[in-house]
């Protein structure tokens, strides 16, 4: 789950970030309310890609959400 302040282009940035890690997004659910957005992604690792650790995914998503260097 990803919950943060709503910002134009955030979904596209998240999708590009996950794709850049070699993850294939199978499903994305987006809910917006009171200026906030909740995005839920279900992704699978590409067979050709290198193993991606949960910490890497978290760091990339925090970065695109505007929490640079937070972990």
Helices and strands as residue ranges (DSSP letters): E 2-5, H 10-20, E 23-33, E 36-45, H 54-64
